[in-house]
């Protein structure tokens, strides 16, 4: 049995909504400068559909990944492992399928969509990526998770 190889974090990225949206919220709501609410929750009553939740997921996940790929200059074809974690929102097709299709990831990518695991899912996702990198050499693992406290509002 060989010694486990070291795995390093190359970079990370977080989604930030446009400044115009943050300014509008701050001016009208009395909330602080770091507060963000999705478009669907700006309505009264809030729009609580699967379509609205998917739109928010795409905005947040794609925004963070676009930023990550721009900063790292990693060719998406070099990604061999994809782990996506979202505890409460698990649509069909999955969030991992959404990422594979959007970025045209490899056809043989090892893709995992974790859901319903609660607060421990972030650690589980990182551990899964680490384990996969021990087996699949000379590749990158992409771990994406989306935390949405108001996901329970969606049908």
C-alpha positions in Angstrom: 0.0 0.0 0.0 1.4 3.4 -1.0 1.7 6.4 1.2 -1.2 8.9 0.7 -0.3 11.8 -1.6 -0.5 15.4 -0.5 -3.5 17.3 -1.8 -3.4 21.1 -2.0 -6.1 23.8 -2.3 -5.1 25.9 -5.3 -7.7 28.6 -4.9 -11.3 29.3 -3.9 -14.0 31.7 -5.0 -17.2 33.1 -3.5 -20.1 34.7 -5.3 -20.7 38.4 -4.8 -23.9 39.9 -6.1 -23.6 43.0 -8.3 -22.9 46.3 -6.5 -26.1 47.8 -7.8 -28.2 45.0 -6.2 -26.3 45.4 -2.9 -26.8 49.2 -2.9 -30.5 48.9 -3.7 -31.0 46.5 -0.8 -29.0 48.6 1.6 -30.9 51.7 0.8 -34.4 50.2 1.0 -34.2 47.6 3.7 -32.1 48.9 6.5 -29.9 45.7 6.2 -26.1 45.9 6.4 -23.6 46.2 3.6 -22.8 42.5 3.6 -26.4 41.3 3.2 -27.6 39.6 0.1 -31.1 38.2 -0.8 -31.9 36.4 -4.0 -34.3 38.0 -6.5 -37.1 35.6 -5.6 -37.2 36.9 -2.0 -37.5 40.6 -3.1 -41.2 39.9 -4.0 -44.2 40.0 -1.7 -45.1 37.2 -1.3 -41.7 35.6 -2.1 -41.5 33.5 -5.3 -41.1 30.0 -3.9 -40.8 27.8 -7.0 -38.2 25.3 -8.1 -37.5 27.5 -11.2 -36.6 30.4 -8.9 -34.4 28.2 -6.7 -32.6 26.9 -9.8 -32.1 30.4 -11.1 -30.5 31.4 -7.9 -28.3 28.3 -7.8 -27.1 29.0 -11.3 -26.4 32.7 -10.5 -24.4 31.8 -7.3 -22.6 28.7 -8.5 -21.8 29.9 -12.0 -20.7 33.3 -10.6 -18.2 31.7 -8.2 -16.9 29.2 -10.7 -16.5 31.8 -13.5 -14.4 33.8 -11.0 -12.4 30.7 -10.0 -11.6 29.7 -13.5 -10.6 33.2 -14.5 -8.3 33.5 -11.5 -6.6 30.1 -11.7 -6.5 29.8 -15.5 -7.2 26.1 -15.1 -8.5 24.5 -18.3 -11.9 22.9 -17.3 -10.9 19.8 -19.3 -8.3 19.1 -16.7 -10.9 18.7 -14.0 -11.4 15.0 -13.4 -13.5 15.0 -10.2 -16.5 17.2 -9.4 -18.2 17.2 -6.0 -21.3 19.4 -5.5 -23.0 19.8 -2.1 -26.3 21.5 -1.3 -28.1 20.0 1.7 -31.6 21.2 1.0 -32.1 21.9 -2.7 -31.7 18.8 -4.8 -33.3 19.3 -8.2 -33.4 17.0 -11.2 -31.3 17.3 -13.2 -28.7 17.6 -10.4 -26.6 20.6 -9.6 -23.5 18.6 -10.6 -25.1 17.8 -14.0 -25.8 21.6 -14.4 -22.1 22.3 -13.9 -20.9 19.5 -16.2 -23.2 20.8 -19.0 -22.5 24.5 -18.5 -18.7 24.2 -18.6 -18.5 21.2 -21.0 -16.5 19.1 -18.5 -15.0 15.8 -19.6 -17.2 12.9 -20.5 -15.4 10.7 -18.0 -15.5 13.1 -15.1 -16.2 11.5 -11.7 -19.2 13.5 -10.6 -20.9 13.4 -7.2 -23.9 15.3 -6.0 -24.3 15.3 -2.3 -27.5 16.3 -0.6 -29.4 15.9 2.7 -26.2 15.6 4.8 -26.6 18.8 6.9 -23.7 20.8 8.3 -21.2 17.9 7.9 -21.6 17.8 4.1 -18.8 20.4 3.5 -16.3 18.2 5.3 -17.6 15.1 3.6 -17.3 16.8 0.2 -13.6 17.8 0.8 -12.9 14.3 2.1 -14.5 12.7 -0.9 -12.4 14.9 -3.2 -9.3 14.0 -1.4 -10.0 10.3 -1.6 -10.7 10.6 -5.3 -7.4 12.4 -5.9 -5.6 9.6 -4.2 -6.9 7.2 -6.9 -7.1 9.5 -9.9 -3.7 11.1 -10.4 -2.8 14.1 -12.5 -6.1 15.8 -12.4 -8.0 18.5 -10.5 -11.0 18.2 -8.2 -13.6 20.9 -8.2 -15.7 21.1 -5.0 -18.7 23.4 -5.0 -21.2 23.9 -2.3 -24.1 26.2 -2.0 -25.6 27.1 1.3 -29.1 28.5 1.2 -30.9 29.0 4.5 -34.2 29.8 2.9 -34.3 26.8 0.6 -37.0 25.3 2.8 -39.3 27.9 1.4 -39.2 26.3 -2.0 -41.8 23.6 -2.9 
